[in-house]
Amino acid sequence: MLRLQLLSTLRRSTRAFGTTSVANSGGAAFTPALGFQLSEDQLNIQDAARQFARDVIIPAAPHHDKTGEYPVDIIKQAWELGLVNTHIPTAYGGLGLGVFDSALVSEQLAYGCSGIQTAIEANGLAEAPVVLAANDAQKKKYLGRMTEEPLMAGYCVTEPGAGSDVAGAKTHAVKKGDKWVVNGQKMWITNGGKANWYFLLAKTDTKASAGKAFTGFIVDANSPGISVGRKEWNMGQRASDTRGITFEDVEVPDENRLGEVGQGFKIAMGAFDITRPLVASAAVGLAQRAMDEATAYSLQRKTMGKPIVEHQAVAFMLADMAIQIESSRMMVWRAGWLRDQNKRNTYYASIAKALASETANKCASDAVQIFGGNGYNSEYPVEKLMRDAKIFTIYEGTSQIQRLIISRTIADMAK
């Protein structure tokens, strides 16, 4: 019953920032002026995710951080509440939420544990190319199954020698009859050992430029020839399952090809316009948690006869956190809103990703500083936040790649 009620709320959710079309006196539709008030339904979505994070994720997070155990039960509960796969279209059994509304969910889940949130949001990354480029049959088969049971998916693009340099990827697919034979190795794949299927980017034309050399495929994870590597023990976000995936003569039917041959790079990059604001929203969630923990501690901890929050050095650190968090959240909202309006948001998505990821790192580091020696100890929550935060400046495009995109856009606009 709770799942049905929440799904009903999520489905009727309206978009913020004035995205509802209104007819003017001439009968044409226009978009209302920009606003910052969330609708009642959006507040309900946000509250549902917030309560789940506080009641379910936060109490379990230390265990998963220390053991690296994949949070199967938590993900199942999140799926039952409608907090997983939020942007699968309603035609395929999903909620059909936009990037903006999904960001409200991601921020709250990451507040609880960004490792658990990453495991959940990795589904969205794998699904994004399918939402963008798959035909109806592919969507029914692969998106539909995600709404029928709590399955996971993975985005197989990064390789041992090709992270930011996607064009340097060497995994290749050769057409043989009505199938493609894939060989190569992918690395740092989130949900790598838990996925039911992968989005795979493979080179199909070794002589073409990067923009035309790659093709996207949907690959069933149980296909013969796929080898899953060991779970990587990372600095942070240890609840997430990160592995290498090897493809040895893996046969993929042509019906699992996404879009036209040679369009894979474009599809993969297009997915980032959807997913980068969501990663940024998760970084905001972690930063908010860091500020809240630091604020609570500063009110309790006393030095020189008064709470440390009354020392300007500490108070100003909290103020700087607030400045960075609010600014980052606004950029997330703008990037998400633009994408939901079918407007190009690449520039703003990169700004949101770079700003929020660095905000998360600064806020977590300053939270540790405010906690002092206690902050360096694993019995307190902020040292985990500091470890978890680092990956935000690396995955989904490094901060340096975001600056490359931003600077190129600035130059193009000035020409």
Residue pairs with C-beta under 8 A, 6 or more apart in sequence:
2 81
3 80
3 81
3 82
6 48
6 81
6 82
7 82
7 95
9 41
9 44
9 45
9 48
10 41
10 45
10 82
10 86
10 95
10 97
10 101
11 90
11 95
11 96
12 41
13 39
13 41
13 42
13 45
13 97
13 101
14 20
14 39
14 41
14 42
15 39
15 98
15 100
15 101
15 337
15 340
16 35
16 36
16 37
16 38
16 39
16 42
16 100
16 333
16 337
17 34
17 35
17 36
17 100
17 333
17 334
17 337
18 31
18 32
18 33
18 34
18 35
19 31
19 100
19 337
19 340
19 341
20 32
21 29
21 30
21 31
22 29
22 30
22 31
22 32
23 29
24 30
31 341
36 333
38 46
38 104
42 101
42 104
45 101
45 104
45 105
46 104
46 105
46 108
48 81
48 83
49 83
49 104
49 105
49 107
49 108
49 109
50 108
50 111
52 77
52 78
52 81
52 83
52 108
52 109
52 112
53 108
53 109
53 111
53 112
53 113
54 112
56 74
56 77
56 78
56 112
57 74
57 109
57 112
57 113
57 116
58 112
58 113
60 71
60 74
60 113
60 116
61 112
61 113
61 115
61 116
61 239
61 384
62 381
62 384
63 69
64 70
64 71
64 113
64 115
64 116
64 238
64 239
65 113
65 115
65 236
65 238
65 239
65 384
66 238
66 378
67 238
68 231
68 233
68 238
68 239
69 239
70 119
70 194
70 239
70 241
71 116
71 119
71 239
74 116
75 84
75 116
75 119
75 120
75 150
75 152
76 150
78 84
78 109
78 120
79 85
79 150
80 150
82 95
83 105
83 109
83 120
84 120
84 123
84 150
85 94
85 95
85 123
85 124
85 127
85 143
85 146
85 147
86 94
86 95
86 97
86 101
86 102
86 105
86 124
87 94
87 95
87 96
87 97
87 98
87 99
87 102
87 124
87 127
87 128
87 131
87 274
88 94
88 95
88 96
88 127
88 131
88 143
88 146
88 147
89 96
89 131
89 139
89 143
90 96
91 139
92 139
92 140
92 143
92 144
92 147
93 143
93 144
93 147
93 148
94 143
94 146
94 147
97 105
98 336
98 339
98 340
99 274
99 277
99 278
99 335
99 336
99 337
99 339
99 340
100 333
100 336
100 337
100 339
100 340
102 124
102 278
102 336
103 277
103 278
103 280
103 281
103 332
103 333
103 336
104 281
106 117
106 121
106 278
106 279
106 281
106 282
106 285
107 281
107 282
107 284
107 285
107 288
107 329
107 332
108 285
109 116
109 117
109 120
109 121
109 282
109 285
110 117
110 281
110 282
110 283
110 284
110 285
110 286
110 289
111 285
111 286
111 288
111 289
112 289
113 239
113 388
114 236
114 237
114 282
114 283
114 285
114 286
114 388
114 389
114 392
115 236
115 237
115 238
115 239
115 240
115 388
116 239
116 240
117 282
117 285
118 190
118 237
118 239
118 240
118 282
118 391
119 152
119 190
119 191
119 194
119 239
119 240
119 241
121 275
121 278
121 279
121 282
122 152
122 153
122 154
122 155
122 190
122 191
122 240
123 146
123 152
123 153
123 191
124 274
124 275
124 278
125 155
125 190
125 271
125 275
125 396
126 153
126 154
126 155
126 191
126 195
126 197
126 198
126 199
127 143
127 146
127 153
127 199
128 270
128 271
128 274
128 275
129 155
129 199
129 216
129 258
129 267
129 268
129 270
129 271
130 138
130 139
130 142
130 143
130 199
130 218
130 258
131 139
131 143
131 274
132 267
132 270
132 271
132 274
133 216
133 258
133 259
133 263
133 267
133 270
134 142
134 143
134 218
134 258
134 259
137 255
138 218
138 255
138 256
138 258
142 153
142 197
142 218
145 151
145 196
146 153
151 196
152 191
152 194
152 195
152 196
153 191
153 195
153 196
153 197
153 198
153 199
154 189
154 190
154 191
154 192
154 194
154 195
154 197
154 198
154 199
154 221
154 245
155 189
155 190
155 198
155 199
155 271
156 186
156 189
156 198
156 199
156 200
156 201
156 219
156 245
157 166
157 169
157 186
157 199
157 201
157 268
158 186
158 187
158 188
158 189
159 168
159 169
159 170
159 171
159 184
159 185
159 186
159 187
160 185
160 187
160 244
161 168
161 170
162 168
162 169
162 170
163 188
163 398
164 397
164 398
164 400
164 401
166 201
166 210
166 265
166 268
166 269
167 210
167 213
167 265
169 184
169 201
169 202
169 203
169 214
170 184
170 203
171 182
171 183
171 184
171 185
171 186
171 200
171 201
171 202
171 203
171 247
172 182
172 183
172 184
172 202
172 203
172 204
172 206
173 180
173 181
173 182
173 202
173 203
173 204
173 215
173 217
173 252
174 180
174 181
174 204
175 204
175 254
178 253
178 254
179 251
179 252
179 253
179 254
180 202
180 204
180 215
180 217
180 251
180 252
180 253
180 254
180 257
181 249
181 250
181 251
181 252
182 200
182 202
182 217
182 219
182 225
182 247
182 249
182 250
182 251
182 252
183 247
183 248
183 249
183 250
184 202
184 246
184 247
185 244
185 245
185 246
185 247
186 192
186 200
186 244
186 245
186 246
186 247
187 244
187 245
188 232
188 242
188 244
188 395
189 195
189 198
189 242
189 243
189 244
189 245
190 240
190 241
190 242
190 395
191 240
191 241
192 228
192 229
192 241
192 242
192 243
192 244
192 245
193 228
193 231
193 241
193 243
194 241
195 221
196 220
196 221
197 218
197 219
197 220
197 221
198 218
198 219
198 221
198 245
199 216
199 217
199 218
199 219
199 258
199 268
200 216
200 217
200 218
200 219
200 247
200 252
201 214
201 215
201 216
201 264
201 265
201 268
202 214
202 215
202 217
202 264
203 213
203 214
204 213
204 214
204 215
204 261
204 262
204 264
205 212
205 213
205 261
205 262
206 213
207 213
208 262
210 265
211 265
211 266
212 262
212 263
212 265
213 262
213 265
214 262
214 264
214 265
214 268
215 257
215 258
215 259
215 261
215 262
215 263
215 264
216 257
216 258
216 259
216 263
216 264
216 267
216 268
217 252
217 256
217 257
217 258
217 264
218 252
218 256
218 258
219 226
219 247
219 250
219 252
219 256
223 250
223 251
223 252
224 250
224 251
225 247
225 248
225 249
225 250
225 251
226 245
226 246
226 247
226 248
226 250
227 245
227 246
227 248
228 243
228 244
228 245
229 243
229 244
229 245
229 246
230 243
230 244
231 241
231 242
231 243
232 242
232 243
232 244
234 240
234 242
234 391
235 387
235 390
235 391
236 384
236 386
236 387
236 388
236 389
236 390
236 391
237 387
237 388
237 391
258 264
258 267
259 267
272 346
272 349
272 396
272 397
273 339
273 344
273 345
273 346
273 349
274 339
275 396
276 335
276 349
276 350
276 352
276 353
276 396
276 397
277 332
277 335
277 336
277 339
277 345
277 349
277 352
277 353
278 336
279 353
279 356
279 357
279 392
279 395
279 396
280 328
280 331
280 332
280 335
280 349
280 352
280 353
280 355
280 356
280 357
281 329
281 332
281 336
281 356
282 392
283 328
283 353
283 356
283 357
283 359
283 360
283 389
283 392
284 325
284 328
284 329
284 332
284 356
284 359
284 360
286 360
286 363
286 364
286 385
286 388
286 389
286 392
287 321
287 324
287 325
287 328
287 356
287 359
287 360
287 362
287 363
287 364
287 389
288 325
289 381
289 385
290 321
290 360
290 363
290 364
290 366
290 367
290 382
290 385
290 389
291 318
291 321
291 322
291 325
291 363
291 367
293 367
293 371
293 381
293 382
293 385
294 317
294 318
294 321
294 366
294 367
294 370
294 371
294 382
295 309
295 318
297 370
297 371
297 374
298 307
298 308
298 309
298 314
298 318
298 370
299 307
299 309
300 307
301 307
301 308
301 372
302 308
303 311
304 311
308 314
308 370
309 315
309 318
314 370
317 366
317 369
317 370
318 370
320 362
320 366
321 362
321 363
321 366
321 367
324 355
324 359
324 362
324 363
325 359
325 363
327 355
327 359
328 352
328 355
328 356
328 359
329 356
331 348
331 351
331 352
331 355
331 356
332 352
332 356
334 345
334 348
334 352
335 345
335 348
335 349
335 351
335 352
336 345
338 344
338 345
338 348
339 345
339 349
346 405
346 409
347 405
347 406
347 409
350 397
350 402
350 403
350 405
350 406
350 409
351 402
351 406
353 396
353 397
353 399
353 402
354 399
354 402
354 403
354 406
356 392
357 389
357 392
357 393
357 399
358 393
358 399
360 389
360 392
361 386
361 389
361 390
361 392
361 393
363 389
364 382
364 385
364 386
364 388
364 389
365 386
365 389
367 375
367 382
367 385
367 386
368 375
368 376
368 382
368 383
368 386
369 375
371 380
371 382
374 380
375 382
375 383
376 383
377 383
378 384
393 399
397 405
